[in-house]
């Protein structure tokens, strides 16, 4: 290991990113709904009342219930996590404390964390009931997943349902009532709120004590969200105006009386509405991730689109032309992406004369080709190994091929199943074979591969929209199916296919060619450079340099109980252990060194072609004859000379222990270098800020608020505390 320097303050050369200020408060724009569109009837609310064993507030004026415990996981709201909630009689939910205030105030408000479907002076002493409950009922969780603008793949852990059922207004007035519902959902990372306003059931806006006359005028109801930091908030457009009485006829998801919001981040995300390009609105995309191979149909919202605009979407710098869907939405289909992980998504709108009228950015995540939750699954003995000349079944998530918002316009469509392989020379996926054409999007199909132009190759199966006609959108009369055909795809994880043969075998020749291409001493050279394997599985479990990796262990390492992988810069080491915990060495159960590690896009594919594919050449059919030759070039470590790593750590005030076992306490404030290797290949820096006491006031101590690391030519990776924690 290269030597490291002592901790020194960074006065220059910082690799931290600039921390932006909190976003300002926003008022969301409205999507106008035609008066002839049917609003949501009360029977379409989530079930509530005695029949569903809801809790209820007793008849009251300005009361509340709580704290009401929420199930696990914690609920994210404006980038903070909560374990309980208060149900307030006056038309809102709150965190940390209940709220008896009957006249609403303009947002933003400090120190009040509010979800307000209709904040006004509710009085149930005369009429009405406020119901609430937690539920994990499967049918209701599935119902929530079908709500408009809920991200594809979002699976809520629970729902919290609060219903204001025909509630009157102060003072005990019963001549007019309001009925509305708020449904919260989270998976622990993402959270949503859905506001439902029953058709014709919003009849008053103001209590008598708030300046109202017969339930109207005065300080009228508020609807929206308040972060409690005095800065961040979101309001429905009708809020604090006479138009709030018509909230059951408007929407941000084209369903009158239904409003859907994503509420976990620092800024409330409002899908399905648009803002003028003149105010530089934020850009939102759904979904926010897709496979590196491309083909993800992404709905873009935020700015208001015009049919005359040229729409350009850039995923990690790779541009594709977008398609106008409506004033609120555009469609872009991701190309093959340049890398794994976090990418910049950039939206550019230009006029017919080429003038840029809008530019905005957000983040899109590129999912690795080899992942544990693919949209297409291959049913075979080994999912990563596709059988040749034998039937097998392919399953796919049929409801994820096309965004839900496009389904009504698209109608029934068919799909193709295609087999692709990766061409390392041109660094692109290429079509290998069309497996099935124009079949129903049923989510399953039986397939057999009878012809193959390669003897062994890395492949993936894609399910694609088939070009079989479709409906048109907008005045441009563009066929939506034609746009999606061959472009919108679902992908399997990376797999391999090989032709088992006898006699003069192509795989045998490929194995020998690969062995001959390798340097004579490459096996020993790799062992000398890499971290040695721990001699027992117990040591491997204690050494955090090694990560458990039991994927495909039965095929690659038969007889092994557990395998652990270590990545050293551009090379790697795999260590496998038997049922007795001892280190296995040599073919075929033993681990191997890797010439390349899959920690970058280029490294991933070099690993497949230089480490994995040769294993199939040599060990797939010829274990006794050729597999030992593979292990000569990619040998197992026998653990001789292994040393347990000594960790460095920080905690508390902070107290610090270095890699050379020096321990000390340091109360610096600012950015400092924690580790810097003498060869300048790795730097780790920390940011220290003043600690806060229970009241939020600064105390005479400092804590780490962020850590950032950079290796050689890699990107800087930064981990920092948000209001949720990490």
Secondary structure, 3 states (H helix, E strand, C coil): CCCECCCEECCCCCCCCCCCCCCCCEECCCECCCCCCCCCCHHHCCCCCHHHCCEECCCCECCEEEEEECCCCCEEECCEEECEEEEECCCEEEECCCCCCCCCCCCCCECCEEEEEEECCEECCCCCEEEEEEECCHHHHHHHHCCCCCCCCCCCCEEEEEEEEEEEECCCEEEEEEEEEEEEEECCCCEEEEEEEEEEEECCCCCHHHCCECCECCCCCEEEEECCECCCEEECCCCCCHHHHHHHHCECCCCCCEEEEECCCCCCECCCCEECHHHCCCCEEECCEEECCCCCEEEEEEECCCCCCEEEEEECCEEEECEECCCCCEEEECCCCCCCEEEEEEEEEECCCCCEEEEEEEEEEEECCCCCCCCEEEECCCCCEECCCCEEEEEECHHHCCCHHHHHHHCCCEEEEEEEEEECCCCEEEEEEEEEEEEECCCEEEEECCCCCCCEEEEEEEEEECCCCCCEECCCCEEHHHHHCCCCEEEECCEEEECCCCCCCHHHHHHHHHHHHCCCCHHHHHHHHCCCCCCEHHHHHHCCCCEECCCCHHHHCCCCCEEEEEEECCEEEEEEECCCCEECCCCCCCCCEECCCCCCHHHHHHHHHHHHHHHHHHHCCCCCCCHHHHHHHCCCCCCCCCCCCCCCEEECCCEEECCCCCEEECCCCEEEEEEEECCCCEEEEEEEEEEECCCCCEEEEEEEEEEEEEECCCCCEEEECECCEC
